[in-house]
Amino acid sequence: MNDAIPVTRTTDHGTAKLMPDVDRERAWLLTVDGAPQSYVDLDEPAHLEFEYTRRLGHVLDVVAEPGRALDVAHLGGGALTLPRYVAVTRPGSRQDVVEADRGLLELVSGHLPLPDGADIALHAADARVWLENAPAASADVLVADVFSGSRVPAHLTSVAYVGAAARVLRRHGVYLANLPDAAPFAFLRSQLATLATVFEELVLIAEPGVLRGRRFGNAVLAAGHQPVDIAALARLTAADAFPARVEHGAGLREFIGDARPVADADAVPSPVPPDGAFGIG
């Protein structure tokens, strides 16, 4: 049983709280302004509690042969859940984490130590500004999981932003994003159309109930110039406690429909989630 004490701190962008999990000895839930952001088990860094995080992890598992080290950039820090996952599943990986909230980075790094040997550099910076100044062709994977409050910021949704992301990726690289939406999916469809201006291969992963318009939820997008292993990805997502569907090809083009790419001047944040939309998956 975890008898640790919760930690609360007012950070640059809100009130962050680290709460121990009573059922796992060294596991912690991070909330910001009351909304769950990350879950970390210090004894099992490969444990991914949130459903959408597991789906991001599944893509990370299939982008290269198992155990191969990767250069990964993470936009959005949280409790560094995915950087920890990569550090233990792909030892030797070099990772950069970009988080606009310096106080949150200090809270997490001060209370939740990283796995031994992890090569993870922390950057307190705006995600787009950092991307625009990062070395070209320097990352194998770029993971975007950035929220201001409970919404993806508008300046991280445009064609110019996607171009900056593509510049940082190597030719074989994969862009991953966690995006929330609900039917009729105006935001999600526009984001897929925006990614399609740069990347030839697109994949959407989401629960069937979300795709059928029954509820608000997270969708994971993967984009690149080369296809990922769809069969392996579908097997992994289908085996989860809450199975997800993998959409690509003609089905995904039909989903995008007449959605148009987003220019900076027209960019808007992701929709406001309904009360209670987000919790531990």
Backbone torsions as a table, in degrees:
resi	resn	phi	psi	omega
1	MET	NA	141.9	-178.8
2	ASN	-90.2	113.0	-179.7
3	ASP	-105.8	19.7	178.0
4	ALA	-68.4	162.6	-175.8
5	ILE	-101.7	136.1	176.3
6	PRO	-58.1	149.4	179.1
7	VAL	-122.7	127.5	179.3
8	THR	-122.4	136.5	178.9
9	ARG	-146.7	137.8	170.8
10	THR	-80.9	116.8	-177.5
11	THR	-104.5	-170.6	-176.4
12	ASP	-62.3	-32.6	-171.5
13	HIS	-121.3	13.9	179.3
14	GLY	159.9	-165.3	177.5
15	THR	-106.9	114.2	-178.6
16	ALA	-100.5	142.8	179.6
17	LYS	-137.1	130.3	172.6
18	LEU	-102.6	119.3	-177.6
19	MET	-118.1	126.6	179.1
20	PRO	-69.4	144.5	175.0
21	ASP	-83.7	122.6	-175.7
22	VAL	-67.6	-18.8	-175.6
23	ASP	-97.0	-13.3	-178.7
24	ARG	-129.0	128.5	-164.2
25	GLU	-59.5	-40.8	-177.2
26	ARG	-127.9	43.8	-179.9
27	ALA	-111.1	145.2	-174.1
28	TRP	-137.2	143.3	171.9
29	LEU	-107.2	129.2	175.0
30	LEU	-101.0	127.0	171.3
31	THR	-119.5	150.2	174.1
32	VAL	-127.6	119.9	-175.2
33	ASP	53.1	37.4	175.7
34	GLY	85.7	-10.6	-178.9
35	ALA	-93.0	128.7	177.9
36	PRO	-59.8	130.6	-178.6
37	GLN	-114.6	-43.3	-174.4
38	SER	-153.3	157.3	174.1
39	TYR	-135.0	132.6	-178.0
40	VAL	-134.2	133.3	169.8
41	ASP	-110.6	108.7	-175.3
42	LEU	-64.5	-27.0	178.6
43	ASP	-82.3	-23.2	-179.7
44	GLU	-133.8	76.0	-177.3
45	PRO	-60.8	-19.5	179.0
46	ALA	-83.1	-3.9	177.3
47	HIS	-78.3	120.8	178.7
48	LEU	-112.6	110.5	-173.5
49	GLU	-80.5	-44.8	-176.8
50	PHE	-75.1	140.3	-178.3
51	GLU	-60.8	-45.7	-177.5
52	TYR	-65.5	-33.1	178.3
53	THR	-66.3	-38.4	176.8
54	ARG	-61.8	-38.4	-179.8
55	ARG	-67.2	-39.9	173.1
56	LEU	-61.0	-41.4	178.0
57	GLY	-61.5	-39.0	178.1
58	HIS	-60.9	-42.3	178.5
59	VAL	-64.8	-43.0	177.3
60	LEU	-59.1	-31.0	179.9
61	ASP	-70.6	-28.4	-172.7
62	VAL	-105.4	-2.4	-177.3
63	VAL	-75.4	-16.4	177.7
64	ALA	-155.0	166.8	-179.6
65	GLU	-58.4	148.0	-175.8
66	PRO	-54.8	135.5	175.4
67	GLY	84.3	-10.7	-178.8
68	ARG	-70.4	132.8	179.4
69	ALA	-67.7	143.0	-179.9
70	LEU	-131.1	156.5	168.8
71	ASP	-96.3	117.0	-172.6
72	VAL	-126.3	133.1	173.1
73	ALA	-111.6	131.9	-179.0
74	HIS	-114.6	121.0	173.7
75	LEU	-96.8	115.0	-171.5
76	GLY	101.5	122.7	-173.4
77	GLY	-97.9	-50.6	-173.7
78	GLY	55.2	-137.3	177.8
79	ALA	-94.2	16.3	177.5
80	LEU	64.7	36.8	-177.3
81	THR	-61.7	-53.4	-177.1
82	LEU	-70.9	-37.4	173.1
83	PRO	-58.2	-37.7	176.3
84	ARG	-65.0	-41.4	179.8
85	TYR	-60.5	-48.0	179.7
86	VAL	-62.9	-39.6	-177.5
87	ALA	-60.4	-35.3	-177.4
88	VAL	-94.8	-25.2	179.2
89	THR	-90.4	-21.9	178.3
90	ARG	-134.5	71.2	-177.0
91	PRO	-55.2	143.0	-179.5
92	GLY	90.8	-3.2	178.9
93	SER	-66.5	144.7	174.7
94	ARG	-103.4	126.2	-173.4
95	GLN	-130.8	144.8	172.4
96	ASP	-119.2	135.2	176.7
97	VAL	-119.3	125.5	-178.1
98	VAL	-113.1	118.9	-177.9
99	GLU	-136.7	125.0	-177.2
100	ALA	-69.3	-25.1	-176.1
101	ASP	-92.5	95.9	-178.4
102	ARG	-60.7	-38.6	179.8
103	GLY	-62.6	-35.9	177.3
104	LEU	-67.3	-43.3	176.7
105	LEU	-58.0	-42.5	-179.1
106	GLU	-66.7	-39.8	178.1
107	LEU	-61.7	-49.4	-176.2
108	VAL	-67.4	-47.1	-177.8
109	SER	-67.7	-26.7	-179.9
110	GLY	-79.9	-25.7	-174.8
111	HIS	-113.3	-20.2	-176.6
112	LEU	-124.2	89.5	-176.2
113	PRO	-60.4	148.3	179.3
114	LEU	-79.8	158.7	176.9
115	PRO	-58.7	147.6	178.7
116	ASP	-56.8	133.4	176.1
117	GLY	82.1	-0.1	-178.6
118	ALA	-68.9	132.0	178.0
119	ASP	-102.2	84.1	-174.6
120	ILE	-127.0	115.7	177.7
121	ALA	-97.4	132.4	-178.1
122	LEU	-103.5	133.1	-178.3
123	HIS	-127.2	120.5	174.4
124	ALA	-87.2	97.8	-173.7
125	ALA	-162.2	159.4	170.9
126	ASP	-68.4	137.1	-174.0
127	ALA	-59.8	-45.4	-176.5
128	ARG	-70.9	-40.9	177.5
129	VAL	-60.1	-43.1	179.8
130	TRP	-62.8	-45.1	179.7
131	LEU	-58.7	-44.1	-175.9
132	GLU	-67.4	-16.0	179.7
133	ASN	-112.4	-1.5	-179.4
134	ALA	-76.4	155.2	178.6
135	PRO	-61.9	141.6	177.0
136	ALA	-66.9	148.7	175.4
137	ALA	50.6	46.4	-175.6
138	SER	-111.3	-4.1	-176.2
139	ALA	-129.9	142.4	172.0
140	ASP	-84.1	-32.9	-179.1
141	VAL	-139.1	140.1	173.8
142	LEU	-125.0	119.9	-177.5
143	VAL	-108.5	120.3	178.9
144	ALA	-108.0	111.9	178.2
145	ASP	-139.3	65.8	-171.0
146	VAL	-111.3	127.3	177.6
147	PHE	-133.6	138.6	168.8
148	SER	-109.1	106.9	-165.4
149	GLY	68.7	-121.2	179.3
150	SER	-113.0	19.5	-175.9
151	ARG	-128.2	144.7	173.2
152	VAL	-71.8	126.7	-177.8
153	PRO	-62.4	145.4	-175.9
154	ALA	-59.8	-37.5	-174.3
155	HIS	-73.4	-1.5	175.4
156	LEU	-109.4	29.6	-177.4
157	THR	-129.9	2.6	-169.6
158	SER	-101.7	169.6	176.5
159	VAL	-60.1	-39.5	179.5
160	ALA	-63.8	-39.7	177.0
161	TYR	-64.6	-45.4	179.6
162	VAL	-61.9	-37.3	176.3
163	GLY	-62.8	-39.5	177.3
164	ALA	-64.7	-39.7	178.2
165	ALA	-65.0	-44.7	-179.4
166	ALA	-62.6	-34.9	-180.0
167	ARG	-62.5	-35.7	-177.5
168	VAL	-77.5	-25.7	-178.7
169	LEU	-79.5	146.5	170.3
170	ARG	-73.3	167.3	-174.8
171	ARG	-56.8	-37.3	-179.4
172	HIS	-87.7	3.8	-170.7
173	GLY	-70.5	162.9	-178.3
174	VAL	-126.3	131.8	174.5
175	TYR	-98.5	130.4	179.0
176	LEU	-123.0	140.4	178.4
177	ALA	-143.0	145.6	172.3
178	ASN	-106.6	115.7	-175.9
179	LEU	-130.2	131.2	178.6
180	PRO	-96.6	145.2	176.7
181	ASP	-170.0	176.7	175.7
182	ALA	-147.3	164.9	178.2
183	ALA	-55.1	139.5	10.8
184	PRO	-89.2	16.8	171.1
185	PHE	65.2	36.5	178.7
186	ALA	-59.9	-42.2	-179.1
187	PHE	-68.7	-49.7	-176.6
188	LEU	-63.0	-43.4	179.8
189	ARG	-63.5	-41.1	179.0
190	SER	-65.7	-34.3	178.7
191	GLN	-69.1	-38.1	175.7
192	LEU	-65.1	-41.9	177.4
193	ALA	-63.0	-36.8	178.8
194	THR	-67.0	-45.0	177.7
195	LEU	-62.2	-34.1	-177.7
196	ALA	-68.7	-13.5	176.0
197	THR	-72.1	-17.8	-176.1
198	VAL	-120.1	-40.1	-172.5
199	PHE	-106.8	139.1	-179.6
200	GLU	-81.5	-30.2	-174.3
201	GLU	-112.6	124.8	179.9
202	LEU	-126.5	142.8	177.2
203	VAL	-136.5	138.7	176.8
204	LEU	-121.6	131.1	178.7
205	ILE	-123.6	123.0	179.4
206	ALA	-159.9	160.0	176.1
207	GLU	-67.2	142.9	179.0
208	PRO	-54.9	-37.6	-179.6
209	GLY	-62.7	-35.2	176.3
210	VAL	-69.6	-46.3	-178.1
211	LEU	-65.8	-27.5	177.6
212	ARG	-82.9	0.2	176.8
213	GLY	82.8	16.5	-176.9
214	ARG	-80.3	-24.4	-178.1
215	ARG	-160.4	164.0	173.2
216	PHE	-73.4	144.0	179.2
217	GLY	-171.0	177.4	-179.7
218	ASN	-88.5	141.4	170.1
219	ALA	-121.3	139.5	175.1
220	VAL	-103.2	127.2	178.1
221	LEU	-109.7	138.9	172.4
222	ALA	-125.4	135.4	-178.0
223	ALA	-140.4	145.6	178.7
224	GLY	-169.8	-178.5	177.1
225	HIS	-92.6	-12.3	179.1
226	GLN	-127.8	147.5	-178.1
227	PRO	-69.9	145.6	171.0
228	VAL	-86.3	170.9	-179.8
229	ASP	-77.2	92.2	-175.5
230	ILE	-62.6	-41.4	-177.9
231	ALA	-62.0	-46.3	179.1
232	ALA	-64.5	-40.8	-179.9
233	LEU	-64.5	-42.0	179.2
234	ALA	-63.7	-38.7	177.8
235	ARG	-63.2	-44.0	-178.2
236	LEU	-65.7	-45.0	-177.8
237	THR	-70.0	-32.0	179.6
238	ALA	-70.8	-23.1	-177.4
239	ALA	-85.8	-5.8	180.0
240	ASP	-69.2	161.5	177.3
241	ALA	-59.0	-36.9	173.9
242	PHE	-116.3	91.5	-173.2
243	PRO	-60.3	147.7	178.2
244	ALA	-118.2	160.7	177.5
245	ARG	-102.2	143.6	176.8
246	VAL	-108.4	116.6	-179.9
247	GLU	-109.9	138.7	177.9
248	HIS	-160.8	176.0	175.1
249	GLY	61.8	-138.6	-174.3
250	ALA	-61.1	-39.4	179.6
251	GLY	-61.8	-37.5	179.8
252	LEU	-74.7	-37.2	176.4
253	ARG	-62.2	-36.4	176.9
254	GLU	-66.9	-39.0	178.3
255	PHE	-63.2	-41.7	-180.0
256	ILE	-64.7	-39.9	176.6
257	GLY	57.4	-129.2	-176.7
258	ASP	-96.8	17.3	178.4
259	ALA	-61.5	144.6	-176.2
260	ARG	-111.5	149.3	175.4
261	PRO	-59.3	155.2	-174.2
262	VAL	-101.7	124.7	172.7
263	ALA	-88.6	158.8	179.0
264	ASP	-53.7	-40.7	-176.0
265	ALA	-67.3	-22.0	-177.3
266	ASP	-107.6	1.3	-173.1
267	ALA	-68.4	140.6	177.2
268	VAL	-133.1	156.1	175.9
269	PRO	-67.3	166.6	172.8
270	SER	-63.7	158.8	-175.5
271	PRO	-64.4	154.1	176.8
272	VAL	-68.3	124.3	-180.0
273	PRO	-72.4	148.7	174.6
274	PRO	-68.2	158.9	178.9
275	ASP	-55.5	134.5	177.2
276	GLY	77.9	9.7	-176.6
277	ALA	-67.5	-33.6	-174.4
278	PHE	-112.7	134.0	175.1
279	GLY	-156.1	-170.5	179.1
280	ILE	-74.1	129.9	178.4
281	GLY	-94.6	NA	NA
